[in-house]
Amino acid sequence: MLITGGTGSFGKRLTETLLKHHAPRKLVIFSRDELKQFEMAQQFPFARHPQLRFFIGDVRDRDRLTRALEGIDVVVHAAALKQVPTAEYNPFECIKTNVLGAENLIEASLAAGVRHVVALSTDKAAAPINLYGATKLCSDKLFIAANNIRGNHDIRFSVVRYGNVMGSRGSVIPFFLDRRKTGTLPITDPRMTRFNITLDEGVKMVIDAATHALGGEIFVPKIPSYRITDVAEAIGPDCAKPVVGIRAGEKIHEEMVTETDALQTIGTAHQYIIVPMLHLRDQAEVMAEYCKHHAGAPVSEGFSFNSGRNTDWLTVPQIRALIRQHVDASFDLT
């Protein structure tokens, strides 16, 4: 297996899970940050994990990707420029990594004989209003369409789309935990909601997708939402909470399955699956095939999976418990 962007929070947790529970024959960490690779190598030393390799490289470099993919059968694509303001200010750089990098990985995977590719997406790719979301939507489309050009290659491309990862770098919970000592937690908009998923849940989704995908699916987990005001209350109940206004490119609520997506979406016990539109086949037959394979059923007409209209909400005590479990074990209000 190879993980692009493998030195990030997700890549490190996926690496830990694979080494502990799945005994991969070879595991390659592909990223462009030599310091993070050095630090990760200390966490997973060669003496204990001889199957682990580190490749310096950038998804913008197709030749380097092709070389790194030699002997690889599964790829998890986590590399991306993810910060919304950064993408707005540096649009060409975001496009080169998120869109052209996706194209490079597809072409390199086909050339190298890879069998499964799972790309990470984001809730911001559904009905995007910022450049980051638009590039990830384009990336999703590229990976789904790649199944149409695989020819005789035994390869499947699929996408996993989920919301905010609890405690990930740059997200609101670490930000509030850091700002709590100042006595002020700025609220962008009191109506704001977001989906929430833990890192371990995201890792499990990706492994399941790599194992069970037919090809062309966008997998969306059934996960709870939280209100930004409840996160602030959970972390700093005595803090001032001034409303500062949303940043450019932000939404009040996020969405992972739109009403338009619902026309080709099936639901299972734990997730929604957006089924690919296969233009040379009857879509009803395609839906039936994916429903049977994943033991699911089509969602109702007009359905959407929106963080503001979700039926599953985290309470303030639940948020506190999740922070202690997944972000900061020492978190205490006293």
Steps between C-alpha positions, in 0.01 A plus 500: 500500500603861438357804681538841336520777757589220738664719765175683581267417789298256292804333342666441835188347653441282193864387518465415869179304436641307205821404681311396813208309347562420132870409456557660155775345286626848410382844609632813329457850644509751214526869591712807436586594860832344603474619862162334549634183339798505738271546800267225381794265452584549868146405591511190278867388501630271227616242755138431597335577166732391216212509250467880541663729241512878462502668158560873459281615213217723386176393333575771242787280377354210299835334436580485872154361572543230239833396651357498853205283389713210378376183671207682667149354481301748715527881512338734751510857373505744792731770356331837448515869572211530746489847654213707357666845535829366360321362195317829441829694510704242305250349254750378240700311763184336635397391151846357425491280811133410535397467135812439292642289783189280483546459125865407551412238758235346274738476205784367716274242665385372162859481376626322813231231520340617824175317583315730742511879542304674776503882496407711801246775438325758717151627575608825334498319163118477508350814344830686551518875557878528547795405284615220730158334476493552123840336456396203713177463303708497183734245658204281597370514143841401364528195725145386426546548124832314512300177520387570143855499361648203681462276194649159578663624820364323810464819703220672692482867595270623778463802729435542873334829597458609861477810718719664763742258663491556876823660614664525157753778445338834424152390614285679753550274805882540527451869425249542784713292738791733433292818524323395821787639709431848359144493631352564155370253240404678176182368337475544124120463492282355779296305241805316367503119503748238384521123460733321739704181453788357700831412340450130574157505332652662191776239487247215528296649215800513270604143577142382439487689169829346385361158588143516372471766226368395160654815356356847447333541840512806723468366854342735756478397868188546710652724767369756752506878479596757758410865550793738523336655807492158671871447426575839657285414802669161538850651499456839662167541680630808684669657197370802312362395162491800265352450154767595244334402171574217257814496288493523123408165351334360812149356519258514790431127452696235313354239270630160393211371287303762305143462375641449151739232628203324661378385159797262489554434872437186701494466876641216709508444874802724555550712188362658186654407165478728197492261204679596176304603192599248232388649170522176301278309743146537629528687830226293664708188436808672638313602816372145544853360463647734761203451735553124487877521545482738797173370651337841465191670364440827310439806718172687470447769236605843625734355762813692599757445773550846649671581831221744592218254427668193644299289744808399702654771721786502748411645840736715709589207733560274199732760343699522823530121520617480137760771560645301792496178296630624166665840541634573849480241778589769755210727402331622817280801569632549854 
